[in-house]
């Protein structure tokens, strides 16, 4: 606990990762910032008691994101968000990829999305995911396979050559 | 942790895809600092609330983000599922005043600190007190008019104007503000606050001392002159220009706080008695001004709300100041945010402020970050109100205009790791009321407005891109408006590796791009196939041009810097034969003004004059003291360009060590304008006929 970085140092180092994870979880830049901010606000008062800051923030973020979706955003269909601007061919490609990933993720139920993000973005093990979500490893497994099936059906994973 | 190899193929692909999508988010370090501050603040507040037992921590956490969240959900229209993904809809409007207000409040609340929306060195830009005229300024020009105030000049103007030139503009038919203007009837000069009306014989007819900032130059339209306040300077490759919507930084208010935008209307129907009619004042800074057929188009960027923020000094301590400032932002009203305008009369009275555009018309980019708006509107010199403005949450400081479009470009720190990129906004100004058309972006940063060119429905843009390991190269992008997006049509990158763009000129379907590190490669890029621009020619020589001017389809004049022993040695004037784009040739080069060192802004095109009728080019020195001790030829030098491209210096125009900064042709004489007078010389006998006329 004593070797744990202080709050500001931790945030300075991991903010980009947190924000990226949040973006994948909520699919919107502004909401992602809000999600990170909420998680940090939750963590700050109890910082010295948190043993695993990364695991703790993962947990707060996925749970908050799932809760947000249920509580407030159920009426919103975020696919109306369209990419903002176009640029060079590379950038368009990148933008389109980003956009299709975002859309595919948002089409998943939030608990499945959380599993996908933790597993394939954060590289968490099933046990870690289960701990973050507060469910059993079996649930993680089934959510994960359902999510993959949905993403395959979406065509996201068959777009070969998109990613460099 | 699960390794990459542990996954089958499609799961690896998913990993890649998530990584790529996530990399579109790349916050600046300062954001993390801001997030820490907000977490601390909210935690303290939450603790207080929890102690009062009103709400659970979770509910408060939700409430703490509630403002931003609800503003993120737009008011209607978004619940329709987009039929399929398409690159359209770059921006949409806020769809209502309350949505706009929610947006700016929530964004500002997140950014506000003990000094308001910036650091302690921030000077409040829109204090209306600072807009007041100096008390005595008005008295000087309100003396009775002995000649009557109208139609004194109209008899004269019925006569045909004398042959004349303007100073050099980028686009034919699109006039740029400058310090000297003529219409062949009169010549008007602007030196600091002094506006002088001269007849075509260089005699001063009338003088007017203008109040306020006049450094934006002026435009002349018949009997009316529009004098402008300073425009924000473009700073290539520098992010000082401020709060772009995509700029990921916690200090989005470090934009240069120029004087509030002003346009003073002066009547010279009696040239002996120029009169200030009225001054339009706009909340924000002037980003650029152009004039087409007498219709003045202004681009104004509004950077901060009209809120008088607390500071630690006024509030007692930083925490109180921040709390108070957040409250001020939360309770701010539309009137404090909307761009607006008013008229100041010379007698000191002023009209009420009116909005430039209604808040329901403000375009909103997806995920806008900044709080600045850009308004494009037109102003007839005779009108008493500007047109309704096209406004967007946007930022930019490089303005390029054609007769029917205004383009605004602003560099942003990219969200990817590929360095800055430039956003470009396209406004249609063909009608009296401008309309926002769309936006797009190109990688890298633009040099100046000459880096943009519209031709045949395409916008071509030259940018310097920061490549891997910070190594620059140049790129030409071709964009076309598609829906509301300036969509990418074609591009060529990797031009001039490790070199910065120093000059760009688009001529027809060719782009001439001068880059520089130690040599001057001038690249010729063929744009006939918009989807596949290609480099067709290249010329290498020591030094570099900062400005290129087409004398004809085959001839270019370059004004630039001569390099000797890796040091800038002189201002250099060159001619080029570009009749064969694949083999550009330098025909002649002659140094001028030894000791000239390239200024930050490059050579000012307004200091260059081409008078084809007499095969003359005249090169004045930039007004800034960027060049060293007086060179051998300090002054404006007139050259005759021979049929073979040779340059023959005919005369150096200077008086008493004062170098003119502008030259033009008025009625058979070459004029060189200085701050204290005018030198003229007959075009037929330049050397033997110079006359000095002090003001």
Interface residues (C-beta under 8 A of the other chain):
Chain A: X7 X8 X11 X12 X15 X16 X19 X20 X21 X23 X24 X28 X29 X30 X31 X32 X33 X34 X35 X36 X37 X38 X40 X41 X42 X43 X44 X45 X64 X68 X71 X72 X73 X75 X76 X77 X79 X80 X81 X82 X83 X84 X85 X86 X87 X88 X89 X91 X92 X94 X95 X96 X97 X98 X99 X100 X101 X102 X103 X116 X117 X119 X120 X121 X123 X124 X125 X148 X151 X152 X156 X157 X158 X160 X162 X163
Chain B: X1 X2 X10 X11 X13 X14 X15 X16 X17 X18 X19 X20 X21 X22 X23 X24 X25 X26 X27 X29 X31 X32 X33 X35 X36 X38 X39 X40 X42 X43 X46 X47 X57 X61 X62 X64 X65 X68 X69 X72 X73 X77 X78 X79 X80 X81 X82 X85 X86 X87 X88 X89 X90 X91 X110 X246 X365 X366 X367 X416 X421 X423 X439 X440 X441 X442 X443 X475 X477 X479 X485 X486 X487 X488 X491 X493
